[in-house]
Structures are given as structure tokens and as C-alpha cells.
Amino acid sequence: MAVTRIPIPAWARTQTVDARLDLNLSEIDLIARTVNCLEEQRIFTVRDLLNRTPQQLLEISDFGVKTLETVYEALEKIGFCRASGPSAGKFALLGE
């Protein structure tokens, strides 16, 4: 498994990829305001979130760069990491 500066909780390490993708946003350590902003745009699960680009997320009213960073941190806590290079803005599972 890849090393990360953010510890991955034991429950997240035991989840299958599909189970993590189907987690409700309120289950991944996001504040209610962020969850509400996303749900207003019909983004309810991690899968829905990962299907949006950073630019699409930043177009949401009251959703700025700081909020985007908190979303990235929440995704990292459940085992996803940001891609770099041509895939920047996409996420992959840590260690894959």
C-alpha cells in the first residue's frame, strides 16, 4: 500500500472499491454545508463526485478552491489520491 501523510482509517482499508464508490457524501468527513452544496447539484455519492471535474465543482455556487481542497482531503482519507500529469484532477486508489 502506498504511503500517505493522511492516515487511512481501518474501516476504509477493508472496504471494496465498489463499496467506497457508493459511500454517501455525509459518510466521508465533509461538513454539512459542503454536502448540501453538492447534493443541490445531484452529487450524492463518492462515485458521483469522482465523475465531476474540478472545474465543474468550482462552478457550483458557494463552492470555492478551499472547499475543493477539503473534498480532496476527504477522498484521500478513504484511500483515493489525486493523479498528476495529464490526468490531473482525476482520482485513483492509493497503491494502484
C-alpha positions as CSV (number, residue, x, y, z in Angstrom):
1,M,0.0,0.0,0.0
2,A,1.2,3.5,-0.8
3,V,2.4,5.8,1.9
4,T,0.3,8.9,2.6
5,R,0.6,11.7,5.1
6,I,-3.1,11.3,5.9
7,P,-3.8,8.1,7.8
8,I,-6.4,5.9,6.2
9,P,-8.9,4.6,8.7
10,A,-9.0,0.8,9.2
11,W,-12.7,0.7,8.0
12,A,-11.7,2.3,4.7
13,R,-8.9,-0.1,4.1
14,T,-11.3,-3.1,4.4
15,Q,-13.9,-1.7,2.0
16,T,-14.0,-2.9,-1.5
17,V,-13.6,-0.3,-4.2
18,D,-17.2,-0.5,-5.2
19,A,-18.3,0.0,-1.6
20,R,-16.2,3.1,-1.3
21,L,-17.6,4.5,-4.5
22,D,-21.1,4.0,-3.2
23,L,-20.5,5.8,0.1
24,N,-22.8,8.7,0.7
25,L,-21.0,12.1,0.9
26,S,-22.1,12.6,4.5
27,E,-20.1,9.4,5.4
28,I,-16.7,10.8,4.1
29,D,-15.9,13.5,6.6
30,L,-17.3,16.5,4.8
31,I,-19.1,19.3,6.6
32,A,-22.9,19.7,6.1
33,R,-22.5,22.9,4.1
34,T,-20.3,21.1,1.5
35,V,-22.6,18.1,1.4
36,N,-25.6,20.4,0.9
37,C,-23.8,22.3,-2.0
38,L,-23.0,19.0,-3.7
39,E,-26.4,17.5,-3.2
40,E,-28.1,20.5,-4.7
41,Q,-26.2,19.6,-7.9
42,R,-27.4,15.9,-7.6
43,I,-24.0,14.7,-6.4
44,F,-24.8,12.2,-3.6
45,T,-22.1,9.6,-3.6
46,V,-18.3,9.3,-4.0
47,R,-18.9,7.9,-7.5
48,D,-21.0,11.0,-8.4
49,L,-18.2,13.2,-7.1
50,L,-15.4,11.4,-8.9
51,N,-17.4,11.8,-12.2
52,R,-17.1,15.6,-11.9
53,T,-14.0,17.6,-12.9
54,P,-12.6,20.2,-10.6
55,Q,-13.8,22.9,-13.0
56,Q,-17.4,21.6,-12.8
57,L,-17.2,21.6,-9.0
58,L,-15.8,25.1,-8.9
59,E,-18.8,26.3,-10.9
60,I,-21.1,25.4,-8.1
61,S,-22.4,28.4,-6.1
62,D,-20.5,28.9,-2.8
63,F,-18.0,26.1,-3.7
64,G,-14.5,27.6,-3.9
65,V,-10.9,26.4,-4.0
66,K,-10.8,25.9,-0.2
67,T,-13.9,23.7,-0.3
68,L,-12.4,21.7,-3.2
69,E,-9.3,21.1,-1.1
70,T,-11.4,19.8,1.8
71,V,-13.2,17.4,-0.7
72,Y,-9.8,16.2,-1.9
73,E,-8.7,15.6,1.7
74,A,-11.9,13.7,2.5
75,L,-11.3,11.5,-0.6
76,E,-7.7,10.9,0.4
77,K,-8.8,9.7,3.9
78,I,-10.8,6.9,2.3
79,G,-8.0,5.8,0.1
80,F,-8.2,7.9,-3.1
81,C,-5.3,10.1,-4.3
82,R,-5.1,12.8,-6.9
83,A,-3.5,11.9,-10.2
84,S,-0.8,14.1,-11.6
85,G,0.3,14.9,-15.1
86,P,-2.2,14.6,-17.9
87,S,-4.7,13.0,-15.6
88,A,-4.6,15.9,-13.1
89,G,-7.9,16.4,-11.3
90,K,-8.7,12.7,-11.5
91,F,-8.5,10.3,-8.5
92,A,-7.2,6.8,-8.2
93,L,-7.0,4.3,-5.3
94,L,-3.8,4.6,-3.3
95,G,-1.4,1.8,-4.1
96,E,-2.8,1.2,-7.6
